[in-house]
């Protein structure tokens, strides 16, 4: 599995600074925003970006879905030309995996959201197929930031997997996150039983040992190995699936960001390496 960094962890002020910090710390891949790729190419060139990534020995692990999947059909149609342009850029850069998250609570009943999500993700998956892209769906387990919404929706791995199966497209799978797996109390046997091609991306981070699992807040995370998540057994279960793509550190941690991108990336890589040394 490739070590990967998400800029949400270090908070670099620019895409170039993010790449520099990730490369300097020894990461093998980066998780990116497609908008950042667009801006880089507009300011320089597609070839410059390719050369920059090659020089820094960085692969593009995955990207965020470059459209809000929750917008109306009309809004999606109006923005289709822009979306297709961004998907074509991904194809040119050989970025093959795009992911998005699914809110765990809505103001609309479960069955209605399910029908909408299934229809919308099927449409996107069919579009993605034209560009050689895979779509990853991430369930969110902590409810704390969504309690203003009336109805619960997908918030466990089994529910997310059921949605993937209902969509029924070979280029749709799961984006898994150690934090959400932990908060949801996902049995490791269920994780180990997944097929490798079902997993599009894996986020790794840790959780405070001082807060009950059910009360953990979504955006307060620790670096791998600093908290209460049993990451070694979890990664062994992940390894059992045959998954061989990226382990992307996504840790929303003000202490790490305060270090600056270079030192933040260095400490993040050291934390990840410490966990992987036990697994490998």
Buried (B, 14 or more C-beta within 10 A) or exposed (E): BBBBBBBBBBBBEEBBBBBBBBBBBBBBBBBBBBEBBBEBBEEEEBEEBBEBBEEBEBBBBBBBBBBEBBEEEEEBEEBEEEBEEBBEBBBBBEBBBBBBBBBBBBEBEEEEBBEBBBEBBBBBBEBBBEBEBBBBBBBBBBBEBBEEBEEBBBBBBEBBBEBBEBBEBEBBBBBBBBBBBBBBEBEBEBBBEBEBEBBBBBBBBBBBEEEEBEEBBBEBBBBBBBBBBEBBEBBBBBBBBEBEBBBBBBBBBEEBBEBBBBBBBBBBBBBBBBBBEEBE
